[in-house]
Amino acid sequence: MDRERLPRLLSWLERAAIRAVNPERIDALARALGDLDPPVTAGRWGTLIGYDPGPGRRRLVQFDRRGNLVAAFRWRADGLLAWAKCLTMDGRWVGIEPAAASHPAWGSSDRVWLLDDFEPWTPRDAITMFQSLDYGRPDFIPPLAEPERLPPGAGTALLNLVAGLMKDQGVIGARYRGPYPTEQLFTALLECFRYEPSTADPLGRFMDGAPVDWLPAPHESHHLAPGFSVQFRHEIDKVVLDGAAFYRMDWQDVVRREPRVVRSDGSRFICSLWALGRPLEDRLILDHAGEVIEFPPVLNERAPAAPLAPVWTAALGDLIARESAPALAASIREVTSALALEWGAVPGDLLHVDGHTIRISRRLKDAAAAGLVKLAPGTERGRGAVQFILEVARLLGPLVRRRAQMRLLARSEDEQRRALLEGEREPPPALSESVARLVALIAAGHA
């Protein structure tokens, strides 16, 4: 690595808050920076990782290019992990306490904590748990209990921490070992691992519970300003701005459907609100290193709130259920039927959630209507209406699925088993009656 970076790392290690992680080992790392082969690695975008100079390859601290601590590890005298913590993209600390819990499905479990922001290790709230790992050489991706309890971005941060430890130890071909192979987990894994390139239909295999080999490919995260962080591998993968995440569209051969995207435009990267195959509003423009070029002004919306036509509710429930795990279908329809959906102003975003009231940006409806009038009546306009409905369903989908999963998990084991069996009985029809009715109304300009 470039030794010119070492004085900067030394200055970070000398900070009292960093020494407090483990004074003896941090001081040993600081002294070892003068060795011919210092125990440090550097990421292509400026990440610096310091290792314990003792035996083994044990991470102590990880910094972003601004000197922000983004991960820390404390190891016991016997070489086992005492605790580890990492910073989420929106600035919260989550931690791992090994072998601190037990789960009926897999036994020994590592506790996940929400931590105090200002202390080396002060747990505040127990969040959940996952199957225990050997952090000296983790060799599988563990199942996580109650993933819906994690704060936004925490699951990806924890997976990235594990991927980094795997990479340190030369682990390849790790597999997920658990009962919840959801699409949300698959997309989170894409941010920290790469599936074996020869895998055919990796998402389908994963969702079916078939083995998929994952190669550790941890990302770098850089916290460049309050409320603003950027995630990199070969280039910008993800941006978090004021709690909203923008994702690149292509992840190996998988295309993510997201309402907020990061797209390249020459040497610039633009964070946009995205729908109907095009940007509706640009929120942020960055250079290739994630530095800000421009904050475009937020468009000033004045549209009054207006409820969606009642036919939307059943149609959205059917479409979201169709793109979800079959066992969630009934819960998804229950969740959507309880929502109060409305069009209205959502400055700087496409969706605003306030309990059961969900406001969808009026700009999405207006953009769809403007496109539909340009299409020929009949089949062409009907296809345009279907695309519009799918955009709304996919915008609501992650929220609805989380709530449906929580609803299903709150039921008895017998009810959960029944939901699983009912979901396997027969595939849904190509187009439900409620969706067909909504398509016809939209194509006619009445919904």
Secondary structure, 3 states (H helix, E strand, C coil): CCHHHHHHHHHHHCCHHHHCCCHHHHHHHHHHCCCCCCCEEECCCCCEEEECCCCCCCEEEEECCCCCEEEEEEECCCCCEEEEEEECCCCCEEEEEEEEEEECCCEEEEEEEEECCCCCCCEEEEEEEEECCCCCCCCCECCECCHHHCCCCHHHHHHHHHHHHHHHCCCCCECECCCCCCHHHHHHHHCCEEECCCCCCHHHHHHCCCCCCEEECCCEEEEEECCEEEEECCCEEEEEECCEEEEECEECCEECCCCEEEEEECCEEEEEEEECCEEEEEEEEECCCCCEEECCCCCCCCCCCEECCCHHHHHHHHHHHHCCCHHHHHHHHHHHHCCEEEEECCCCCCEEEECCEEEEEHHHHHHHHHHHCCCCCCHHHHHHHHHHHHHHHHHHHHHHHHHHHHHHHCCCHHHHHHHHHHHHHCCCCCCCHHHHHHHHHHHCCCC
